[in-house]
């Protein structure tokens, strides 16, 4: 009878030890996963900040692009006016030279 109790006690102790070891393993795994989750949250926060900064930079570049486009349009209009003025001046010089040739 005592042998039977000892066998049951040993089986019980072995099962307890096995379950305690499993619980320790699960706690370690849980702690590791908490650490990984914390790291991922920090990375996520950093990426969100980076995304906001990139969005702001994109908006800034878009505004700069609009201003540059306006400047290009203004310069093209000025160039067109100058080309017209150049044409007028050259025609005036040609007319003047032609009239001098006719007079002289």
C-alpha positions as CSV (number, residue, x, y, z in Angstrom):
1,X,0.0,0.0,0.0
2,X,2.8,2.4,0.9
3,X,4.5,1.5,-2.4
4,X,1.3,2.5,-4.2
5,X,1.1,5.8,-2.4
6,X,4.8,6.5,-3.1
7,X,4.2,5.8,-6.8
8,X,1.2,8.1,-6.9
9,X,3.2,10.8,-4.9
10,X,6.2,10.4,-7.3
11,X,3.9,10.7,-10.4
12,X,2.2,13.7,-8.8
13,X,5.6,15.4,-8.0
14,X,6.8,14.7,-11.5
15,X,3.6,16.1,-13.0
16,X,3.9,19.2,-10.8
17,X,7.6,19.7,-11.8
18,X,6.7,19.3,-15.5
19,X,3.9,21.8,-15.2
20,X,6.1,24.3,-13.3
21,X,8.8,23.9,-16.0
22,X,6.2,24.5,-18.7
23,X,4.8,27.5,-16.8
24,X,8.4,28.9,-16.6
25,X,8.9,28.4,-20.3
26,X,5.6,30.1,-21.0
27,X,6.5,33.1,-18.8
28,X,9.8,33.4,-20.6
29,X,8.1,33.3,-24.0
30,X,5.5,35.8,-22.8
31,X,8.3,38.2,-21.6
32,X,10.1,37.8,-24.9
33,X,6.9,38.6,-26.8
34,X,6.2,41.6,-24.6
35,X,9.7,42.9,-25.4
36,X,9.1,42.3,-29.1
37,X,5.8,44.0,-28.9
38,X,7.4,47.0,-27.1
39,X,10.1,47.2,-29.7
40,X,7.5,47.0,-32.5
41,X,5.5,49.8,-30.9
42,X,8.6,52.0,-30.7
43,X,9.4,51.3,-34.4
44,X,5.7,52.0,-35.3
45,X,5.8,55.3,-33.4
46,X,9.0,56.3,-35.1
47,X,7.6,55.3,-38.5
48,X,4.4,57.3,-37.8
49,X,6.5,60.4,-37.0
50,X,8.6,59.8,-40.2
51,X,5.4,59.5,-42.2
52,X,4.0,62.8,-40.8
53,X,7.3,64.5,-41.5
54,X,7.4,63.0,-45.1
55,X,3.8,64.2,-45.6
56,X,4.7,67.7,-44.4
57,X,7.8,67.7,-46.7
58,X,5.7,66.6,-49.6
59,X,3.3,69.5,-49.0
60,X,6.2,71.9,-48.7
61,X,7.7,70.6,-52.0
62,X,4.3,70.8,-53.6
63,X,4.0,74.5,-52.6
64,X,7.5,75.2,-53.8
65,X,6.6,73.5,-57.1
66,X,3.6,75.7,-57.5
67,X,5.6,78.8,-56.9
68,X,8.3,77.6,-59.4
69,X,5.6,76.9,-62.0
70,X,4.3,80.4,-61.5
71,X,7.8,81.8,-61.9
72,X,8.4,79.8,-65.1
73,X,5.1,81.0,-66.5
74,X,6.1,84.6,-65.7
75,X,9.5,84.1,-67.3
76,X,8.0,82.6,-70.4
77,X,5.7,85.6,-70.8
78,X,8.6,88.0,-70.3
79,X,10.7,86.1,-72.8
80,X,7.8,86.2,-75.3
81,X,7.6,90.0,-74.8
82,X,11.4,90.4,-75.2
83,X,11.3,88.3,-78.3
84,X,8.6,90.6,-79.7
85,X,10.7,93.6,-78.7
86,X,13.8,92.1,-80.3
87,X,11.9,91.5,-83.5
88,X,10.6,95.1,-83.5
89,X,14.0,96.5,-82.9
90,X,15.6,94.4,-85.6
91,X,12.9,95.4,-88.1
92,X,13.4,99.0,-87.1
93,X,17.1,98.7,-87.7
94,X,16.6,97.0,-91.0
95,X,14.1,99.7,-92.1
96,X,16.5,102.4,-91.0
97,X,19.4,100.7,-92.9
98,X,17.2,100.3,-96.0
99,X,16.1,103.9,-95.9
100,X,19.8,105.0,-95.5
101,X,20.7,102.9,-98.5
102,X,17.9,104.5,-100.5
103,X,18.9,108.0,-99.5
104,X,22.6,107.5,-99.7
